[in-house]
Amino acid sequence: MKILIADSVDESVVGILKADPTWTVVNLPKTKGKVEEEIRDADALLVRSATKVTAELMDAAKSLRVIGRAGVGVDNVDLDAATRKGVLVMNT
């Protein structure tokens, strides 16, 4: 499973995710990567408020199953597009 971290999160979060050896964790704020490139084969996307998860971004994601929003609300996620694609959206 590939987890894409699109926005800055505490290093303890990254550590928890990387503790599972079956997961590939891509931390974009550290690698200076681009969401549009890395999301193509991602199973999970972790965002805060900086990344706007649009229908177009989700269309590029062929394997996306879940979007986690670290923060209050999910106003930066296109919920209608996520529903159409069967992608679970949650916030913490």
Buried (B, 14 or more C-beta within 10 A) or exposed (E): BBBBBBBBBEEEBBEEBEEEEEEBBBBBBEEEBEBEEBBEEBBBBBBBEEBBBEEEBBEBBEEBBBBBBBBEEBEBBBEEBBEEBEBEBEBE
